């Protein structure tokens, strides 16, 4: 998806981006933007709109639907193109690299700049839209929410958390943000789920994760989606990534979400390393993180 868009970027002209931006603006009011409104939204002539629609539709950047009127909306490829264009203008991104991971709610690619970075495109809301909206705090109070809004708010929420936590908490260094995309430090390491820990590493790694969660809470955030799939392990320790569902520590449900995060982390270690992690008082660990007294995990483990 993104790879195809990147290949098309050199052929796109300034007026193509005027059109895409105009459709983006119109989608604030309706899912499909009336063709007759596009000259106003894009500040192009009707003739130029016609020409640009044809160019962008052939490249898969917009899609057409005839309802009571002929309407157009951005595809995710079109939204990707707008974000990439902005990053290129800011000189944040100079070239696209290989895919680092494609998932249900995000695509991550290596990008070139003054050093290699990771570029994450949020995809929340594009598929299984209603289910995503029910789970996301930032869409709960809106009657009509587009996939574009959902993905953009997810990126904003994640970037805000990273800015607040870095460097005190071991998270990827945030570099830039636009629309539904984030440029951040490229991580080396392996997901905790795929890591083969030595016997003597198990408890220290679990303790390190819980300590980072405690520091994050003190800095004002709860991850709210902790699992073995958003933790990297390398020779320097661990890194916690994927923060789009993060909530402020002052949030009314933050303590419950923290408790769930603690249970998820400890539960993973209990399942994978039953001989090393047997009975752990997760409620007491969460309480200790909340009151700032957490230090060692073995204080909460039964002999």
C-alpha positions in Angstrom: 0.0 0.0 0.0 2.5 2.7 1.2 5.2 1.3 -1.1 3.0 1.9 -4.1 2.2 5.5 -3.0 5.9 6.2 -2.4 6.6 5.1 -6.0 3.9 7.6 -7.3 5.1 10.6 -5.3 7.6 11.8 -7.9 4.9 11.9 -10.6 2.4 13.9 -8.5 2.2 17.6 -9.0 1.4 20.5 -6.7 -2.2 20.7 -8.0 -2.7 17.0 -7.3 -2.1 17.8 -3.7 -4.4 20.8 -3.8 -7.1 18.4 -4.9 -6.3 15.8 -2.3 -6.2 18.5 0.4 -9.6 19.8 -0.8 -11.2 16.4 -0.6 -9.7 16.0 2.9 -11.2 19.3 3.9 -14.6 18.3 2.5 -14.6 15.0 4.3 -14.9 16.9 7.6 -18.5 17.4 6.6 -19.5 14.3 4.7 -18.0 10.9 3.9 -18.1 11.6 0.1 -17.5 15.2 -1.0 -19.8 16.5 -3.7 -17.9 17.0 -7.0 -19.4 20.5 -7.3 -17.8 21.6 -4.0 -14.3 20.6 -5.1 -13.3 23.8 -6.9 -14.1 25.7 -3.8 -12.3 23.3 -1.4 -9.2 22.8 -3.6 -9.0 26.4 -5.0 -8.7 24.9 -8.5 -10.8 25.6 -11.6 -13.5 23.2 -12.5 -11.4 22.1 -15.5 -8.4 21.5 -13.4 -10.5 19.5 -10.8 -11.7 17.3 -13.7 -8.1 16.6 -14.8 -6.7 16.1 -11.3 -9.6 13.7 -10.3 -8.7 11.5 -13.3 -5.0 11.5 -12.4 -5.6 10.7 -8.7 -8.3 8.1 -9.3 -6.1 6.2 -11.7 -3.4 6.1 -9.0 -5.9 4.8 -6.4 -5.7 8.0 -4.3 -9.4 8.8 -4.4 -12.5 6.8 -5.0 -15.8 7.8 -6.5 -19.4 7.0 -5.5 -22.7 8.1 -7.0 -25.3 8.7 -4.3 -27.7 11.7 -4.6 -24.7 13.3 -6.2 -21.3 12.3 -7.6 -19.0 12.2 -4.6 -15.3 11.5 -3.9 -13.3 10.6 -0.9 -9.7 9.9 -0.1 -8.5 6.4 0.1 -5.9 5.6 2.7 -3.4 5.8 -0.1 -4.5 9.3 -0.8 -4.2 10.2 2.9 -0.7 8.5 2.9 0.3 10.7 0.0 -0.7 13.9 1.8 1.3 12.9 4.9 4.3 11.8 2.9 4.2 15.1 1.0 4.2 17.1 4.2 7.1 15.1 5.6 9.1 15.6 2.4 8.4 19.4 2.5 9.7 19.5 6.1 12.7 17.4 5.1 11.8 14.8 7.7 11.7 12.0 5.2 14.0 11.8 2.2 13.2 8.2 1.0 11.2 5.1 1.7 12.8 1.8 2.8 11.5 -1.6 3.5 8.5 -2.7 5.5 9.1 -3.2 9.2 5.7 -4.6 10.0 2.1 -4.5 8.6 -0.7 -5.1 11.1 -4.4 -4.6 11.6 -4.2 -1.1 13.0 -0.9 0.2 11.6 1.8 -0.2 8.9 5.4 0.6 9.7 8.2 1.3 7.2 11.8 2.2 7.4 12.5 5.7 6.0 15.6 7.6 5.2 16.6 10.9 6.6 19.8 12.0 8.3 19.5 8.6 9.9 17.1 5.7 9.4 13.8 6.2 11.1 10.5 4.3 11.4 7.4 5.8 9.8 4.2 4.5 11.3 0.9 4.9 9.5 -2.2 4.4 11.7 -5.0 2.4 10.1 -7.6 2.5 12.9 -11.1 2.7 11.6 -10.5 1.6 8.0 -11.7 -1.9 8.7 -14.0 -3.1 11.5 -14.8 0.5 12.0 -17.5 0.3 14.6 -15.5 -2.0 16.9 -12.5 0.3 16.8 -14.7 3.3 17.7 -16.2 1.6 20.7 -12.7 1.0 22.1 -11.2 4.4 21.5 -11.6 7.1 24.1 -11.2 9.9 21.6 -14.1 8.8 19.4 -16.6 7.9 22.2 -18.4 11.3 22.3 -18.8 11.8 18.5 -22.0 10.7 16.7 -20.3 10.5 13.3 -16.7 9.6 13.1 -14.7 8.9 9.8 -11.9 6.4 9.5 -9.7 9.4 8.7 -10.5 11.1 12.0 -10.0 7.9 14.0 -6.6 7.2 12.5 -5.5 10.9 12.9 -6.6 11.0 16.5 -4.8 7.7 17.2 -1.6 9.1 15.8 -2.0 12.4 17.7 -2.6 10.5 21.0 0.4 8.3 20.5 2.7 11.1 19.5 1.6 13.2 22.5 2.3 10.3 24.8 5.8 9.7 23.3 6.7 13.4 23.6 5.6 13.4 27.2 7.4 10.2 28.2 10.7 10.4 26.2 13.5 10.2 27.4 12.5 9.3 31.0 10.6 6.2 29.9 12.1 3.7 27.4 9.9 4.5 24.4 10.8 5.3 20.8 12.1 8.8 20.3 9.4 10.9 18.6 10.7 12.8 15.5 7.7 14.2 13.6 3.9 13.8 13.2 1.4 14.7 10.5 -2.2 13.5 10.0 -2.3 9.7 10.7 1.5 9.2 10.5 4.4 9.3 13.0 8.1 9.4 12.3 10.1 8.0 15.2 13.3 6.2 16.2 13.8 2.9 14.4 14.0 0.2 17.0 16.4 -2.7 17.0 15.6 -5.8 18.9 12.9 -8.5 19.1 9.4 -8.5 20.4 9.1 -10.0 23.9 6.8 -12.7 22.5 9.5 -14.0 20.2 12.4 -13.4 22.7 14.1 -16.5 24.1 15.1 -15.4 27.6 17.7 -17.2 29.6 16.4 -18.5 32.9 18.2 -15.9 34.9 16.8 -13.1 32.7 13.1 -13.8 33.3 12.4 -12.0 36.6 14.8 -9.0 35.9 13.2 -8.4 32.5 9.7 -8.5 34.1 10.8 -6.2 36.8 12.3 -3.8 34.3 9.0 -3.6 32.4 7.1 -3.0 35.5 9.6 -0.3 36.5 9.2 1.5 33.2 5.4 1.3 33.6 5.8 2.9 37.1 8.0 5.7 35.6 5.4 6.2 32.8 2.6 6.5 35.4 4.7 9.1 37.4 5.2 11.0 34.1 1.5 11.1 33.6 0.5 8.1 31.4 -0.9 4.6 31.4 -0.2 2.5 28.3 -3.7 0.8 28.5 -2.8 -1.9 25.9 0.3 -3.7 27.3 1.2 -7.1 26.0 4.1 -9.2 24.9 3.6 -7.8 21.3 4.4 -4.2 22.1 7.6 -4.7 24.1 11.0 -4.9 22.4 13.9 -6.6 24.1 17.5 -5.9 23.2 21.0 -5.9 24.8 20.2 -2.5 26.4 17.0 -3.6 28.0 13.4 -3.1 26.9 11.4 -0.5 24.9 7.6 0.0 25.2 5.9 0.9 21.9 2.4 1.3 20.5 0.9 4.0 22.6 -2.3 5.1 20.7 -4.6 3.9 23.5 -2.6 5.6 26.3 -4.6 7.6 28.8 -3.5 10.3 31.3 -2.8 9.1 34.8 -5.5 11.5 35.9 -8.1 9.7 33.8 -11.0 8.3 35.8 -10.3 4.8 34.5 -6.5 5.0 34.6 -6.0 2.9 37.7 -8.2 0.1 36.4 -6.3 0.2 33.0 -3.0 0.1 34.9 -4.1 -2.9 36.8 -5.0 -4.7 33.6 -1.6 -3.8 32.1 0.1 -5.2 35.1 -2.0 -8.4 34.9 -1.2 -8.7 31.2 2.6 -8.4 31.7 2.8 -10.7 34.7 0.3 -13.2 33.1 2.5 -13.5 30.1 5.6 -14.4 32.1 3.6 -16.8 34.2 2.4 -18.6 31.1 5.7 -18.7 29.4 8.0 -19.3 32.4 5.9 -21.1 35.0 8.9 -22.3 36.9 10.3 -18.8 37.3 7.1 -16.8 37.9 4.5 -18.5 39.9 2.3 -16.5 42.2 2.5 -12.7 42.0 0.3 -10.2 43.7 -0.6 -8.0 40.7 -3.1 -5.9 42.7 -0.4 -4.9 45.1 2.1 -4.1 42.3 -0.5 -1.8 40.6 -1.2 -0.1 44.0 2.5 0.4 44.5 3.0 1.9 41.1 0.1 4.3 41.8 1.5 5.5 45.1 5.0 5.6 43.8 6.5 2.9 46.0 7.2 0.1 43.5 10.9 -0.9 43.5 11.4 -4.7 43.3 9.1 -7.3 41.9 10.3 -10.1 44.3 8.6 -8.2 47.1 5.2 -9.3 45.5 6.2 -12.9 44.7 5.4 -15.8 47.0 8.3 -18.0 48.0 
